[in-house]
Amino acid sequence: MPAAGAEVLADRVPGARLVLLPGVRHGCVAEGRTEVARHVLQHLAA
């Protein structure tokens, strides 16, 4: 998703914040799974 689209999505999810991971592209769950998991867990714990 382009960063502009991600910003719109993050604005619509209560409590969300946009995190851009350098070098990680469309397959973020596969390419940056450790960092993605950490940020998702932080969001769910909030």
N, C-alpha and C positions, 0 to 999 in steps of 0.2 A: 504494500500500500504506500503510495506517495506520502511524504511527511505532511503535506497539507490535509490529506484525507485522515491521517492519523490524528491530527490536531482536532479536527471536527469530532471524531469518534471519542477522543479523550474528554472533550468538553461536554459530551452527552452522557458520560458514565459517572454517576455520583462518586466522588472521592477518588476518581482516577487521576493519574498524572502520566504524561507522555515521557517515555524513556526511549531515546534513540541509541542503539548499540552500534558503534563504529565497526564497519566491516561485515555486519550482519545484514543480509538482504531479505528477500521475500520469504525464504524458508527459515524464519527466525527460530522456530522451535527446534529444528534440526541443527542449524548452524551455531546458535548461541544458547543451547538448551540450559546450561548451568545458570547463566545470567538471567535468561527469561524466567526460569523456575523461581529464582530468588526474588525477582520483582513481582511475579504473580503471587507468591506466598506472602510477601510483605503487604500487598494490596488486600488479600483475603483476611489477613490478620488485623487489619486496621479497623 
